[in-house]
Structures are given as C-alpha cells and as structure tokens.
Amino acid sequence: MIISKQALAELSVNPEDYPSGIIIPIDKPYRWTSTDVVRRIKFALRRRWGLKNVKVGHAGTLDPLATGILIVCIGKATKIAESLQAERKEYIAQFTLGATTPSYDREHPINEVFDTSRITIDRIREAVSGLVGKFDQVPPAFSAKYVNGKRSYDLVRSGQEVELKPSKVEIYSAELIGCRNIVGGGDFALPIAEIESPECGAPSYGSDSAHDFFTVKKWKARADNNYELEKEDVSDALLSPQEVSALPVITVRIACSKGTYIRSIARDLGLELCGGAYMSSLRRVASGGFKIENSVTFDESLRIIPELSPQSTHN
C-alpha cells in the first residue's frame, strides 16, 4: 500500500490488513534527522497496533538541514527499501559562492572567503552544464561513510583527518534555475523560504537567511528548542550577516544517481568558479516515481496514525 497526499486515510488497527507493507513518502521536516522520522513513525505504529516491535525503515537518508522526500517503508515493504533507494533522485539545491564551511553546508560557520569578482552568469551556466555525466566523486569528510568501522563525520569531529575514496556517480541533468548577486546575471531565484517550505517545518528567516550557519552545538540547541544556546560564536563570524547576504548565490535543479553528495557538487563548483562554495539549502523533490507534490507532511502522518500526539513531536 502506498499512501499519498491525495489518498489520506487512517491506518487500520489491524496490521494484517497490510500484507505487502506500507510505503509513505514523507516531506521530511527541516532540522529532523531521517532516523527521527523513522523512530516517530515506529512509535506511533506500536501504539496503533499494540505491538512491541514494528519494522520501519527508510529508502535514502536526508541530512538534518535538508527537506523533501523521505520514503518510509513499513512491514514487508522494508524488503524493497534498498531497491527504492537505488532509484534516481532529484534535488533543488542552493549554493553560496565565495565562501566555504568545513562541512560544505550550514552546519558549521564560514572558514574561508574567496574573491568572486570574476564570476559571470556565462561561467556559471557553463560550469553547471558541465556537471552532467558519469564521474568519480569524493564524498565530503562530514559524511556518513564508514572509515575503519567508524562514521567519517565522527572521526572529523574528534579532530582526525579523513581521506575518503571516490565513488562512481552519475548526474543525469543539471539546470540553473536561479541566481542573485551575479555580475550581469540579474536576480531570478527561488529564495530559501520557498525551497524550504514552511509547511514542512522550515523557519522563515527572511532575506538574511544565508548567514544562519549551524554548529553541532547550535543544531542540538535547536533540536531541544533551546534557542538561547545559539548565541555562541556569533561575534567570531568571519563575515557579517550583511556580507554573507551579498555573496553570489545560485539555485540548481539536479537529477542524479544514488550516492551522489550535493555538498560535494557545491565544493567542486566553488573550486571551478572562484575557489570555494557551500550548500546553503537543499530540497529533495523526487525519488524514483515519488514526487514532492504527492508526499505527506509529518502533520498529515499524525492524522493517519492518530495515536501519536502532536505534543510529542520533535521541534
């Protein structure tokens, strides 16, 4: 059984009514981990069905700072999670040019700044079109790749240097769909507020959203809804909010194979165009045959598994 936005109904209290399992394409909330979503769904189903254990998994991780389709598989549907994960993905990504962070996203503050005066819209279009094809991609150090039995991001955060092996990936298509602060390019873009839809949990930061960087401490503070702890490291920022907002930003629609790291694309585009870039926003809009317009928000999933109380959700 596949649940979609167009066919929402409360799940039966009898799990035997779903002999082939259940698939729910969920629009993952901003700041949630993929494990958060699976755990909440599993908890709800255990209460709904009165079982001590329910098989629940997902078909492809999304980072906490990304939103979009996360395919949740329940019961016997978990057996096809791997095949679902292998299907092509489509993303809308926003890249900020002229600066880098250690993780190539907003989990960490800017650590280096580059001259962007020679970036033109023509150079950007050429670089984006050059992404298409099969190639070996080096994953970012802050990734879930295993190195000697440990996650790469855990090793990096403990101060160790990590060298990851490249993986074969394929970019099926790459299209520049927006930009701002580009010489001769004009401003046409999907702002972050539109890419990270408020209905899936993204905050409305406004025009200075690009400077909202995260550290691990700040991410945990937000997960606990303790915003007072976010005030650390602001005075040590390499760029002011106004300077970050003035950096060139591009929005790219990318269709790619399993295992492609969009943060690595940000890194490589930055190296080609000016020396550095980071991913300032990411939304997965398709995974195989599942489209974002048909996915279920987490609030909607509460209505089809009503035993999960809205008060218990992760903010």
C-alpha positions as CSV (number, residue, x, y, z in Angstrom):
1,M,0.0,0.0,0.0
2,I,1.3,3.5,-0.9
3,I,0.0,6.5,1.0
4,S,0.0,9.8,-0.8
5,K,-1.4,13.3,-0.1
6,Q,-4.3,12.6,-2.5
7,A,-5.2,9.4,-0.6
8,L,-5.0,10.1,3.1
9,A,-6.9,7.8,5.4
10,E,-6.4,6.5,9.0
11,L,-4.5,3.2,9.1
12,S,-6.3,0.2,10.2
13,V,-5.8,-1.0,13.8
14,N,-5.0,-4.4,12.3
15,P,-1.5,-4.7,10.7
16,E,-2.7,-7.9,8.9
17,D,-4.7,-5.6,6.6
18,Y,-1.3,-4.7,5.0
19,P,0.2,-8.0,3.9
20,S,2.6,-6.2,1.5
21,G,3.5,-3.5,3.9
22,I,3.1,0.3,3.6
23,I,5.1,3.0,1.9
24,I,4.8,6.6,2.9
25,P,6.7,9.3,1.1
26,I,7.1,11.9,3.8
27,D,8.2,15.5,3.3
28,K,11.0,15.4,5.9
29,P,10.9,18.4,8.3
30,Y,13.8,20.8,8.4
31,R,16.3,20.0,11.2
32,W,14.9,16.5,11.7
33,T,17.2,13.5,11.0
34,S,15.9,10.7,8.9
35,T,16.2,8.5,12.0
36,D,14.0,10.9,13.9
37,V,11.2,10.4,11.3
38,V,11.5,6.6,11.3
39,R,11.6,6.5,15.1
40,R,8.4,8.6,15.5
41,I,6.5,6.6,12.9
42,K,7.6,3.3,14.6
43,F,6.5,4.6,18.0
44,A,3.1,5.6,16.6
45,L,2.5,2.2,14.9
46,R,3.5,0.3,18.0
47,R,0.7,2.2,19.9
48,R,-1.7,1.9,17.0
49,W,-1.2,-1.8,16.5
50,G,-0.4,-2.8,20.1
51,L,2.8,-4.5,19.1
52,K,6.2,-4.4,20.8
53,N,8.1,-4.2,17.6
54,V,7.2,-2.9,14.1
55,K,9.6,-3.0,11.1
56,V,10.1,0.6,9.9
57,G,12.9,1.9,7.7
58,H,13.6,4.5,5.0
59,A,14.9,4.4,1.4
60,G,17.7,7.0,1.4
61,T,19.0,9.4,4.1
62,L,18.4,13.1,4.0
63,D,20.7,15.4,6.1
64,P,19.0,17.3,9.0
65,L,19.4,20.6,7.2
66,A,17.7,19.3,4.1
67,T,14.0,18.9,3.4
68,G,11.9,16.9,1.0
69,I,11.0,13.3,0.1
70,L,12.0,10.6,2.6
71,I,10.4,7.3,1.6
72,V,9.4,5.5,4.8
73,C,8.8,1.7,4.5
74,I,6.7,-0.3,7.0
75,G,6.4,-4.0,7.5
76,K,7.2,-6.2,4.5
77,A,7.8,-3.0,2.4
78,T,11.1,-2.7,4.2
79,K,12.3,-5.6,2.0
80,I,12.2,-3.3,-1.1
81,A,13.8,-0.2,0.6
82,E,17.2,-1.0,-0.9
83,S,15.7,-1.1,-4.4
84,L,13.8,2.1,-3.9
85,Q,17.0,3.7,-2.6
86,A,18.8,2.8,-5.8
87,E,16.5,4.9,-8.0
88,R,17.3,8.3,-9.3
89,K,16.9,11.4,-7.1
90,E,16.1,15.0,-8.0
91,Y,17.0,18.0,-5.9
92,I,16.7,21.7,-5.8
93,A,19.9,23.0,-4.3
94,Q,21.1,26.5,-3.4
95,F,24.8,27.2,-3.5
96,T,26.5,30.2,-2.0
97,L,29.7,31.1,-3.9
98,G,32.8,32.8,-2.5
99,A,33.0,31.1,0.9
100,T,33.3,27.6,2.4
101,T,32.4,25.8,5.6
102,P,34.2,22.6,6.9
103,S,31.1,20.6,6.1
104,Y,30.1,22.4,2.9
105,D,26.7,23.2,4.3
106,R,25.4,25.4,7.1
107,E,26.1,23.0,10.0
108,H,29.4,25.0,10.5
109,P,30.4,28.6,10.2
110,I,32.3,30.0,7.2
111,N,36.0,29.2,7.5
112,E,37.4,30.7,4.3
113,V,36.4,33.5,1.9
114,F,37.3,33.9,-1.8
115,D,37.2,36.6,-4.5
116,T,34.0,36.5,-6.6
117,S,34.6,39.5,-8.8
118,R,35.3,37.3,-11.9
119,I,32.2,35.2,-11.6
120,T,29.8,35.8,-14.5
121,I,26.4,34.2,-15.4
122,D,28.0,32.7,-18.5
123,R,30.7,30.9,-16.5
124,I,28.1,29.6,-14.1
125,R,25.9,28.2,-16.9
126,E,29.0,26.5,-18.4
127,A,30.0,25.0,-15.0
128,V,26.5,23.8,-14.2
129,S,26.1,22.2,-17.7
130,G,29.5,20.5,-17.2
131,L,28.2,18.6,-14.2
132,V,26.2,16.2,-16.4
133,G,27.8,12.7,-16.9
134,K,29.4,9.8,-15.0
135,F,32.4,10.5,-12.8
136,D,34.2,9.6,-9.6
137,Q,33.0,11.8,-6.8
138,V,34.9,12.3,-3.5
139,P,32.4,12.4,-0.6
140,P,32.7,15.3,1.9
141,A,34.6,14.4,5.1
142,F,31.5,15.3,7.1
143,S,29.5,12.3,5.7
144,A,28.1,9.0,7.0
145,K,30.7,7.0,5.1
146,Y,32.5,4.3,7.2
147,V,36.2,4.6,7.7
148,N,37.7,1.6,9.6
149,G,34.3,0.9,11.2
150,K,33.5,4.4,12.2
151,R,31.5,7.2,10.6
152,S,33.6,9.7,8.8
153,Y,31.8,12.7,10.4
154,D,32.5,11.3,13.9
155,L,36.2,11.0,13.1
156,V,36.4,14.5,11.7
157,R,34.6,16.0,14.7
158,S,37.0,14.3,17.0
159,G,39.9,16.1,15.3
160,Q,41.1,13.3,13.0
161,E,42.0,13.7,9.3
162,V,39.9,11.6,7.0
163,E,40.7,10.7,3.4
164,L,37.6,9.1,1.6
165,K,37.8,7.1,-1.6
166,P,35.8,8.4,-4.6
167,S,32.6,6.7,-5.6
168,K,31.0,6.3,-9.1
169,V,28.0,8.6,-9.5
170,E,26.0,10.0,-12.4
171,I,24.4,13.4,-12.9
172,Y,21.6,12.9,-15.4
173,S,20.7,16.6,-15.7
174,A,21.7,19.9,-14.1
175,E,19.8,23.2,-14.7
176,L,20.5,26.7,-13.4
177,I,17.1,28.0,-12.3
178,G,18.0,31.0,-10.2
179,C,20.7,33.4,-9.1
180,R,21.4,36.6,-7.2
181,N,24.3,38.9,-6.8
182,I,25.9,37.7,-10.1
183,V,27.5,40.2,-12.3
184,G,25.4,40.6,-15.4
185,G,23.1,37.9,-14.3
186,G,20.1,39.8,-12.9
187,D,18.3,38.3,-9.9
188,F,16.0,35.4,-10.6
189,A,15.8,32.8,-7.9
190,L,13.7,30.6,-5.6
191,P,14.5,32.1,-2.2
192,I,15.3,29.8,0.6
193,A,11.8,30.4,2.1
194,E,10.3,28.9,-1.0
195,I,12.7,26.0,-1.3
196,E,12.3,25.1,2.4
197,S,8.5,25.2,2.6
198,P,7.2,26.4,6.0
199,E,4.7,23.5,5.9
200,C,7.5,21.0,6.3
201,G,9.0,22.7,9.3
202,A,11.4,25.2,7.8
203,P,11.6,28.6,9.6
204,S,11.1,31.8,7.7
205,Y,14.4,33.5,8.1
206,G,13.9,36.2,5.5
207,S,16.5,37.9,3.2
208,D,19.4,37.3,5.6
209,S,18.8,33.6,5.9
210,A,22.1,32.7,4.1
211,H,24.1,33.7,7.3
212,D,22.2,31.3,9.5
213,F,25.0,28.9,10.0
214,F,24.9,25.9,12.3
215,T,27.5,24.4,14.6
216,V,26.9,21.0,16.2
217,K,26.1,22.8,19.5
218,K,23.6,25.1,17.8
219,W,22.0,22.2,15.9
220,K,21.4,20.4,19.2
221,A,20.1,23.6,20.8
222,R,17.5,23.9,18.0
223,A,16.6,20.3,18.3
224,D,15.9,20.9,22.0
225,N,14.1,24.2,21.2
226,N,16.7,26.0,23.4
227,Y,17.5,29.0,21.2
228,E,19.4,30.8,24.0
229,L,22.3,28.4,23.3
230,E,22.6,29.6,19.8
231,K,24.2,32.9,20.8
232,E,27.7,31.4,20.9
233,D,30.3,32.1,18.2
234,V,28.3,35.0,16.6
235,S,31.0,37.5,17.5
236,D,33.6,35.3,15.9
237,A,31.9,35.1,12.5
238,L,34.3,35.5,9.6
239,L,31.7,37.6,7.7
240,S,28.9,39.8,8.9
241,P,25.3,38.9,8.0
242,Q,25.3,41.7,5.5
243,E,28.5,40.5,3.9
244,V,27.1,36.9,3.6
245,S,23.9,38.2,2.1
246,A,25.9,40.0,-0.6
247,L,27.7,36.8,-1.7
248,P,26.7,35.3,-5.1
249,V,24.0,32.5,-4.8
250,I,22.8,30.1,-7.4
251,T,19.9,27.7,-7.4
252,V,20.3,24.5,-9.4
253,R,17.9,21.6,-10.2
254,I,19.9,18.3,-10.2
255,A,18.8,14.8,-11.2
256,C,21.4,12.2,-10.1
257,S,22.1,8.6,-9.1
258,K,22.1,7.0,-5.7
259,G,25.1,8.0,-3.6
260,T,25.6,11.5,-5.1
261,Y,26.6,14.1,-2.5
262,I,25.2,17.5,-3.3
263,R,27.6,19.1,-0.9
264,S,30.4,17.7,-3.0
265,I,28.9,19.3,-6.0
266,A,28.9,22.6,-4.1
267,R,32.6,22.1,-3.3
268,D,33.6,21.2,-6.9
269,L,31.6,24.1,-8.4
270,G,33.2,26.5,-6.0
271,L,36.6,25.3,-6.8
272,E,35.9,25.8,-10.5
273,L,34.3,29.2,-10.3
274,C,36.1,31.1,-7.6
275,G,37.9,28.8,-5.1
276,G,35.0,27.9,-2.8
277,A,31.3,27.4,-2.2
278,Y,28.9,25.7,0.2
279,M,25.4,24.3,0.0
280,S,23.0,26.8,1.7
281,S,19.8,25.0,1.0
282,L,18.7,21.5,-0.2
283,R,15.3,20.0,-1.0
284,R,14.7,16.6,-2.5
285,V,11.8,16.9,-4.9
286,A,11.7,13.4,-6.4
287,S,12.9,9.9,-5.6
288,G,12.2,7.3,-8.2
289,G,8.5,7.6,-9.1
290,F,7.7,9.6,-5.9
291,K,7.2,13.4,-6.3
292,I,7.2,16.1,-3.7
293,E,3.7,17.2,-4.6
294,N,2.3,13.8,-3.7
295,S,4.3,13.4,-0.4
296,V,2.8,13.6,3.1
297,T,3.8,16.2,5.6
298,F,4.6,14.9,9.1
299,D,1.5,16.6,10.5
300,E,-0.6,14.6,7.9
301,S,1.1,11.4,9.1
302,L,-0.1,12.2,12.6
303,R,-3.7,12.1,11.3
304,I,-3.3,8.7,9.6
305,I,-1.6,7.3,12.8
306,P,-3.7,9.2,15.4
307,E,-2.1,7.6,18.5
308,L,1.0,9.8,18.0
309,S,0.2,13.0,19.9
310,P,1.2,16.3,18.2
311,Q,2.6,17.5,21.6
312,S,5.2,14.7,21.5
313,T,6.8,15.7,18.1
314,H,10.3,16.9,17.7
315,N,10.7,20.6,17.2
